[in-house]
Amino acid sequence: MKTNKLFKGLAALALCSSVMVGCSNEPTGMKKVAIVQLGEHTSLNTIKEAFDTQMEALGYIEGENVEYVFKNAQFDTTIAASIAQDFKEENADVIMAIATTVAMAVAPLSTTTPIVFSAVSDPVGAGLTGNLDNPDLNMTGTSDEIQVELILDKALEVNPDLKKLGVIYNKGEANSITNIAKAQAYADSKGIEIIEATITNINEVQSAINVLTSKCDAIFAPNDNTVANAMSLVSQACATAKVPLYVGADSMVADGGFLSVGINYEDLGKETANMVHAILTGTAAADLPVKVFKEDLKIYVNEAILNQIGVTLPESISNDPSFELVK
């Protein structure tokens, strides 16, 4: 038993080091963590599952030394606002918010409770912090900043004659606005025409993607939660039309996107747990720089979609050491 406890303590200490701060080896006392997730799709679920696994590895056992209050906003901003009101009464030690929309909804609570966000592409643009290195609003977290330029570089490697790029996104999602602006700037620099299809809910996705596949050489969808929640529709339409669908997350590739360049969302969830642990063991949010995942990126390609649309990958992609086929 003593050996197991020692091993557990050392493991927790090693895990804490990834957030660049000192922290106690194991949690002490009963803690309360309030968690809000925008909704359920593969990307967000992957983050939550990885967070749960890492918290357990760090020594948190529900009912013994931690109480979790979990809420799902069901992709509804009204529900997200209601959850934020509910959290006022919870007296949580920390709030964890998965996705930009819900992080913005609970942001006013940071005056009394530290907040750790996850999967926020542009924390500064969303008003969650004024500085990534020195968070100033009692909020910090992990950013899944989308490598738009790298993704579209791959699109041009696959099709050097790409002239019309369709983009589909929810104009109500701050993270999508940021990434579409990057796509537009990239397209302007390459002489590519952008054709936009904006949506406000999942019911508008089918008609929007049908229009794009009839007009475009390729489609780009950022890590937009509305699109991610409708990936089966978007993927099927693009595959049927044999139009490559470039997406903003590895999980969106797993759900039927053709290609992405980015991080593993399990890593995002694990690091979010590390940051929550650091706060629960005495570190201030201001002392935890926002973790932006820009390194160890991989090229993800969906093998079934690759075969279905009949694309031959250039060697610059297939021979890249970071290339990974998703089956």
Phi, psi and omega in degrees: 000317180298321179296317180298318180294320179297316179299317181297319180295316179295322179296316180297320179297319179296320180294322180298328186297339182292340177262011171065028178224162174275147176206160181291156185295321183224152178293148177234144179074173178274127179245155176237127179240118177265127185237132174235131179242137184301320182177188183250114163209172192305315182300309184290322178295322178299317179298313182297317180295319178293323177299312180300315181297317181291322179298320177295319179296331180278357175106009181269122179241117183299132180092342179257307180226006176211144172241124177259135171244109186250132178230143179245122183278353175054036178059030184236120182293331177293318177295320179300318179295322179294320178297320178300320177295319179298321183294339177301328184268354187281337182054046181285155175282331178202148175249134176244127184238125182257105177106152188300313186302314182283331175297319178293325181294321182268356183308320179301339181285351182292349177293337180236339186227129177296144182237134173244119180260162178219146178062045174252114185291322185224080183300325179290313179298329179278356178078021182270342175199153176266350184205125182293324182280331181228078182305133189241006185237024182063027178226141173209184179159205183242140182245130175260052180310123185280133180275070187302313183298318180295320179296315182286334171301318180294324178299321179287330176293322178290319182222090181298342181265016180302122182242326182234118181248119176275144175231136180234130183194162176270116184291355177268357180258118184302321181296325181289320178303315180299314185286327177291325175298321177294319179296320179295316179298318179297313181299319179300321182289339183252002181072029180260137178274130176265130174244117186266145168227107180261144182229161176242343178202172186295335181291344181264356187293313186301311181293324181294314182289330177296321178295315182295317182293337179277346186241342194244156176277335180202161180236141173239128175236118178290190178281059180277126186291327178292316178294316180300327179285348181238029185299329180298321179290313183294315181297315182297318180296317181290319180295318180297320180276356182057042177249121181299135179249109179265132189231169188265004184208150178298325180292331176288330172294316179300331181270006174123002173288160182277309187209147171212159171236121182178202185263173171267124186291343173295322178297323179297315180295320179296314181293327176298319177296319178302321182287321175299316179300317180300318179292318180295338180254020167111357180274137178282147178303326180297339181265007180243099178302145175299130180271111178258120183275104180236355184247166180055043180281151178235156173262114181257129178230131178280116186297317181297318179292320177306313180290323184291321183271354173072030180271139172259118182289135174293155181297335179297338176262307186295334179263001179291133180301338182268000182292135179219123175278130177259122184255000000 
